[in-house]
Amino acid sequence: MKCHTSTISFRQATREDLPEIVKLLSDDVLGSARDGMQHMPAYEAALIDVQSQKGNYIIVAVIGNKTVGVLQLTLIPGLSRAGMLRAQIESVRVCKHHRGNNIGHQLITHAINEAKTAGCGLVQLTSDKQRPDAIRFYEKLGFHASHEGMKLTL
């Protein structure tokens, strides 16, 4: 199903968006193993925490009344680079029925513009190495693998 992206809008997520957001998060091999509706109370608590923290946003891409994309944008103050404010983008998802319609590009561009407006000097993100299509997508947007990312699951 192709869509017309001229009607796309971006806004901060609300509690009512959570079911669609969870569907997006769990709609791939990696997400299906760790996300899903059975965790709804945890998502609700997390959304409240995100909304209460300055500089932390869940942004949804909406066409009509349908949530077709999501990401988390977090502004991180730091000491390095002369106290530069940076932005972290995480949990980027676009509905599989709407991929290839420039929604992801517009969603990331929206987040980058929000970061610029907030005074960030750089935007960073990570992508699982098991998602080569996502990595190519970010590279086309100008991101480059300048650092080696590491995670420790607790």
C-alpha positions as a Markdown table, in Angstrom:
| # | Residue | x | y | z |
|---|---|---|---|---|
| 1 | Met | 0.0 | 0.0 | 0.0 |
| 2 | Lys | 1.5 | 3.3 | -1.1 |
| 3 | Cys | 0.6 | 6.6 | 0.6 |
| 4 | His | 0.7 | 10.2 | -0.2 |
| 5 | Thr | 3.3 | 11.8 | 2.2 |
| 6 | Ser | 2.0 | 15.3 | 1.5 |
| 7 | Thr | -0.4 | 14.8 | 4.4 |
| 8 | Ile | 2.1 | 13.6 | 6.9 |
| 9 | Ser | 2.4 | 15.5 | 10.2 |
| 10 | Phe | 4.7 | 15.1 | 13.2 |
| 11 | Arg | 3.8 | 15.5 | 16.9 |
| 12 | Gln | 4.6 | 14.3 | 20.3 |
| 13 | Ala | 3.1 | 10.9 | 21.2 |
| 14 | Thr | 0.2 | 10.6 | 23.5 |
| 15 | Arg | -1.1 | 7.6 | 25.6 |
| 16 | Glu | -3.6 | 7.0 | 22.8 |
| 17 | Asp | -0.8 | 6.4 | 20.3 |
| 18 | Leu | 0.8 | 3.6 | 22.4 |
| 19 | Pro | -1.0 | 0.6 | 20.8 |
| 20 | Glu | 0.2 | 1.7 | 17.3 |
| 21 | Ile | 3.7 | 2.5 | 18.5 |
| 22 | Val | 4.0 | -0.9 | 20.1 |
| 23 | Lys | 2.8 | -2.5 | 16.9 |
| 24 | Leu | 5.6 | -0.7 | 15.1 |
| 25 | Leu | 8.2 | -1.6 | 17.7 |
| 26 | Ser | 7.4 | -5.3 | 17.5 |
| 27 | Asp | 6.9 | -5.6 | 13.8 |
| 28 | Asp | 10.3 | -7.2 | 12.9 |
| 29 | Val | 12.4 | -10.1 | 13.9 |
| 30 | Leu | 14.3 | -8.3 | 16.6 |
| 31 | Gly | 11.3 | -6.4 | 18.0 |
| 32 | Ser | 9.0 | -9.3 | 18.0 |
| 33 | Ala | 11.3 | -11.0 | 20.5 |
| 34 | Arg | 11.4 | -8.1 | 23.0 |
| 35 | Asp | 8.4 | -5.9 | 22.4 |
| 36 | Gly | 4.6 | -6.5 | 22.3 |
| 37 | Met | 1.2 | -5.6 | 23.8 |
| 38 | Gln | 1.9 | -7.8 | 26.9 |
| 39 | His | 4.2 | -5.0 | 28.1 |
| 40 | Met | 1.6 | -2.2 | 27.8 |
| 41 | Pro | 1.9 | -1.2 | 31.5 |
| 42 | Ala | 5.6 | -0.8 | 31.1 |
| 43 | Tyr | 5.2 | 1.3 | 27.9 |
| 44 | Glu | 2.6 | 3.5 | 29.7 |
| 45 | Ala | 5.0 | 4.1 | 32.6 |
| 46 | Ala | 7.9 | 4.8 | 30.2 |
| 47 | Leu | 5.9 | 7.3 | 28.2 |
| 48 | Ile | 5.1 | 9.2 | 31.4 |
| 49 | Asp | 8.8 | 9.2 | 32.3 |
| 50 | Val | 9.8 | 10.4 | 28.8 |
| 51 | Gln | 7.2 | 13.2 | 28.9 |
| 52 | Ser | 8.3 | 14.4 | 32.3 |
| 53 | Gln | 11.9 | 14.6 | 31.4 |
| 54 | Lys | 13.1 | 17.8 | 29.8 |
| 55 | Gly | 14.6 | 17.2 | 26.3 |
| 56 | Asn | 13.1 | 13.8 | 25.8 |
| 57 | Tyr | 10.4 | 13.2 | 23.2 |
| 58 | Ile | 8.6 | 10.4 | 21.5 |
| 59 | Ile | 7.6 | 11.7 | 18.1 |
| 60 | Val | 5.0 | 10.1 | 15.8 |
| 61 | Ala | 4.5 | 10.5 | 12.1 |
| 62 | Val | 0.8 | 10.6 | 11.3 |
| 63 | Ile | -1.1 | 10.4 | 8.1 |
| 64 | Gly | -4.8 | 11.3 | 8.6 |
| 65 | Asn | -5.4 | 9.7 | 12.0 |
| 66 | Lys | -3.0 | 6.7 | 11.5 |
| 67 | Thr | 0.4 | 6.6 | 13.2 |
| 68 | Val | 2.8 | 5.4 | 10.5 |
| 69 | Gly | 6.2 | 6.1 | 12.1 |
| 70 | Val | 7.8 | 6.8 | 15.5 |
| 71 | Leu | 11.2 | 7.7 | 17.0 |
| 72 | Gln | 12.6 | 8.8 | 20.3 |
| 73 | Leu | 14.6 | 12.0 | 20.4 |
| 74 | Thr | 16.7 | 12.8 | 23.5 |
| 75 | Leu | 18.7 | 16.0 | 24.0 |
| 76 | Ile | 21.8 | 15.2 | 26.0 |
| 77 | Pro | 23.8 | 17.9 | 27.7 |
| 78 | Gly | 27.5 | 17.1 | 27.9 |
| 79 | Leu | 30.9 | 18.4 | 28.9 |
| 80 | Ser | 32.9 | 17.2 | 25.9 |
| 81 | Arg | 33.2 | 19.3 | 22.8 |
| 82 | Ala | 33.0 | 22.5 | 24.9 |
| 83 | Gly | 29.8 | 21.6 | 26.6 |
| 84 | Met | 28.0 | 20.7 | 23.3 |
| 85 | Leu | 24.4 | 19.7 | 23.5 |
| 86 | Arg | 23.8 | 16.6 | 21.3 |
| 87 | Ala | 20.8 | 14.7 | 20.2 |
| 88 | Gln | 20.3 | 10.9 | 20.4 |
| 89 | Ile | 17.7 | 9.3 | 18.0 |
| 90 | Glu | 16.5 | 5.8 | 19.0 |
| 91 | Ser | 13.6 | 3.4 | 18.2 |
| 92 | Val | 13.0 | 4.5 | 14.7 |
| 93 | Arg | 10.2 | 2.6 | 13.0 |
| 94 | Val | 8.0 | 3.1 | 9.9 |
| 95 | Cys | 5.0 | 0.9 | 9.2 |
| 96 | Lys | 6.0 | -1.8 | 6.8 |
| 97 | His | 3.0 | -0.9 | 4.5 |
| 98 | His | 4.3 | 2.7 | 4.2 |
| 99 | Arg | 8.0 | 2.1 | 3.7 |
| 100 | Gly | 9.5 | 3.4 | 0.5 |
| 101 | Asn | 7.3 | 6.6 | 0.6 |
| 102 | Asn | 9.9 | 8.9 | 2.2 |
| 103 | Ile | 8.3 | 8.8 | 5.6 |
| 104 | Gly | 11.5 | 7.7 | 7.4 |
| 105 | His | 13.5 | 10.4 | 5.6 |
| 106 | Gln | 10.9 | 13.0 | 6.7 |
| 107 | Leu | 10.8 | 11.7 | 10.2 |
| 108 | Ile | 14.6 | 11.8 | 10.7 |
| 109 | Thr | 14.8 | 15.2 | 9.0 |
| 110 | His | 12.1 | 16.5 | 11.4 |
| 111 | Ala | 14.1 | 15.1 | 14.4 |
| 112 | Ile | 17.3 | 16.7 | 13.1 |
| 113 | Asn | 15.5 | 20.1 | 12.7 |
| 114 | Glu | 14.2 | 19.8 | 16.2 |
| 115 | Ala | 17.8 | 19.1 | 17.4 |
| 116 | Lys | 19.1 | 22.1 | 15.5 |
| 117 | Thr | 16.4 | 24.4 | 16.9 |
| 118 | Ala | 17.3 | 23.2 | 20.4 |
| 119 | Gly | 21.0 | 24.1 | 19.8 |
| 120 | Cys | 22.5 | 20.7 | 19.3 |
| 121 | Gly | 25.9 | 20.4 | 17.6 |
| 122 | Leu | 25.5 | 16.8 | 16.5 |
| 123 | Val | 22.9 | 14.1 | 16.2 |
| 124 | Gln | 23.9 | 10.5 | 16.9 |
| 125 | Leu | 22.1 | 7.2 | 16.6 |
| 126 | Thr | 22.7 | 3.5 | 16.8 |
| 127 | Ser | 21.3 | 0.7 | 14.6 |
| 128 | Asp | 21.5 | -3.0 | 15.2 |
| 129 | Lys | 24.1 | -4.7 | 13.0 |
| 130 | Gln | 21.3 | -7.2 | 12.1 |
| 131 | Arg | 19.5 | -4.4 | 10.3 |
| 132 | Pro | 21.6 | -3.7 | 7.2 |
| 133 | Asp | 18.8 | -1.9 | 5.4 |
| 134 | Ala | 18.4 | 0.5 | 8.2 |
| 135 | Ile | 22.2 | 1.2 | 8.3 |
| 136 | Arg | 22.1 | 1.9 | 4.5 |
| 137 | Phe | 19.1 | 4.2 | 5.1 |
| 138 | Tyr | 21.0 | 6.2 | 7.7 |
| 139 | Glu | 24.1 | 6.4 | 5.6 |
| 140 | Lys | 22.1 | 7.9 | 2.7 |
| 141 | Leu | 20.9 | 10.5 | 5.2 |
| 142 | Gly | 24.5 | 11.5 | 5.9 |
| 143 | Phe | 25.2 | 9.5 | 9.0 |
| 144 | His | 28.5 | 7.7 | 9.1 |
| 145 | Ala | 29.9 | 5.1 | 11.4 |
| 146 | Ser | 32.6 | 7.2 | 13.1 |
| 147 | His | 32.6 | 5.3 | 16.4 |
| 148 | Glu | 32.2 | 1.7 | 17.5 |
| 149 | Gly | 29.1 | 1.3 | 19.6 |
| 150 | Met | 28.9 | -1.1 | 22.5 |
| 151 | Lys | 26.1 | -2.2 | 24.8 |
| 152 | Leu | 25.9 | -4.2 | 28.0 |
| 153 | Thr | 22.5 | -5.9 | 28.7 |
| 154 | Leu | 21.6 | -5.7 | 32.4 |
